[in-house]
Amino acid sequence: MALPKIGNKAPAFTLHDQHGNKCSLKDYLGSIVVLYFYPKAMTPGCTVQACALRDSEKTLKKLGIKVLGVSIDAYPRLLKFAERDKLNFTLLSDEDHAVADKYGVWGLKKFMGREFMGLKRTTFIIDKDGRTQHIMEKVNTKTHHDDVLAWIKENLL
């Protein structure tokens, strides 16, 4: 499946968060949303990315930005990740990768000479009206938080 088109409504979804509660994208209308897909909770790169977002909480909150992290992990693992690293944003479980398919981020990956299907680390910036405004396909886990904030400040505020 292809990536959503810039300017179009972001694909709707409802997933379970780290506490097992249902969470829908429509719940965030009126806020800028950073929807980021990451391969696996509690792995080194995903932890670096999540902790940097956690540490940016004051700036994100001041700008009215909500963060949603999506992986194919079951929600009990997401709760463990959130508790272990004191994450202060919502993690969503997309175990059957249906939402990843809608967003075009489930596909063939290569790692250490091996090919497999998996979640591609990608970030979508969604405006207050629920429209996709930016897609970051080449994500650097160490600078992701700064890259997201810089783009939002330059283009949406």
Phi, psi and omega in degrees: 000147182277160174294150176299153180276138177300134180094341178276161174302136176293142179304131180289151176200160169224124180226168174271138177274185184296345178260001181088004179275147177286140182221127181243149177300323182299339177296343187253008175303138183097351177238152169283133182243131170259105180257108182240135178260133180225149188295314187200128178300144174069017172266160187305307182296319181292326178291316178301313181298312182295317182293326177294321175294318177304314183287348178265009187308314184300314180292315180300314182296316181300326181270359179074029182263132176253139180250132175233120177257132183238131173218175179268009177289149175291151186299331176298325177291324178295321178297317178299317178298311181298318180290315182301317185255011178051048180287140186244030177218172186278133172250138184239141182261119179240060188304323182267008180052027179294319179288320176301322176298313180302325182269000176072025183247010174257123182185189183289130179235158176235135177211122179052045177079001182253139176253140180200162176275137180192180181274126180270128182296110185213146179236138177243132175255121186244131184281179184297339179268002179084020180259139177291123182250335182202146177232127177252106181268328179259093186258128173263116186299331182283331183245004184310310182301316179292320180297318179296310181298318180298315181296315181298314181298321181285331191241338185240348183249000000 
